[in-house]
Amino acid sequence: MPRYQVKELYGEKVIAGQTVDVDGPRKAAERVAGGPISSRALQEHWFRVIDEEESVVFEFSLAEPHGARLLEISDSPIDDPNCRAALRLSRATLEEHCPPRVLMREEQ
């Protein structure tokens, strides 16, 4: 059975690692992650799997649960003052780092 070196990373910092003997790199990442994984797509928390025999590197991240949505859009206004403050801060940060006219106005 192949042996894989699995490193758990946050950004570029290794936070955990172990060697596992399983049938493939995806299974190795799932064993260390404790659940389903997917191909890495710029997530901050991810897993590097190294096939020691073939000297091949794979990258995975935690899979999004089936049917999960990152954002629920509602027609109702946001009335929570803390939520409003967080949205203003996020918008200000985006406006500071994005080209002009990238973001729509709030009332649009």
N, C-alpha and C positions, 0 to 999 in steps of 0.2 A: 504494500500500500504506500502511495506517495506521502512524503513528509513536507509540510508547509510551515514556514515561519510567518506568524501573523502578528502584525503590529497594529495597535489601536492608536489613532492620532487625533488630536484636536489642533486644527491648523497644521503646522509642521512639527508640533511637539508630540513625541511619543509618550503616551500615558499608560500603556500596558503592552505586554507582548507575551506570546507563548508559542510553542511548537505543537502542531497537531498532526496526526496521521489519519487522513480521510481520503475519500475517492476523488476529490476535486477542489480547486481553489475556492469556489463559491461555498461549498460545504464547510471548508475551513473557516471562512469568514463568518458564516452563520453560526458555527459552533462557538466562536469567541464572542460574537455579538449577542448570542442568546435569542436570535430571532431572524426573520427574513431580511435579506439585504438586496441591494440593486447596484448596478454600475455607478460609479462615482460621477456626480455632476456638480462639482464645485461646492459640495457640502463642507462645512467646517469640521464636523465629526466624521471620520472615515477610517477605513481599514486597508492596510497594505499587506498583501499576501505574496510571499515569495516561494516559488517552487524551487526547493533547494537542489533537486536533481537536474532540472532543465534550465535553471538560472533565469526564470521568467518572473516578472513582477505584475501583479494584478491589483487594481484598486476598486474598492466597494464602499458603499455607505448604507446606512439603515434604510430599509424600504419604507415608503409611506404606506400606512394601513390602507387596505382596499376601501375605496369610496371616500377617503379623507379629503377634505378641502382645506386649503390654506387660508381662504378668506370667504366668509359668508357676506354677500352683498345684500343690503336691505334698503328699502325705500324710506324707512323711518330715520329721522335725524338722530345723531348721537348726543345724548343729554348728559352723560357722565362727565363731569369736569376733569377728572384724572385722565380719562380716555381722550378727551379733546386736547388736553395739554400734551399728551404723548403724540397725538397726530400732528399737532403744530410743530413739535420738535423734529419729528421725522420729516415733515415737509420742508422745514428750514434747512435741515441737513442735506436733503436731496437738491434743493434749490442752490445751495452753496457749491455742490460738486457736479451738477449737471449743466449742460448748455442751456441758454435762455429758451423759454417757450417749450420745454420738454414736458412739464407738468401742466395739466389742465387747471383752470381756476376752480375753486371749491364749489361755486354755484353751478358749474356746468355739469 
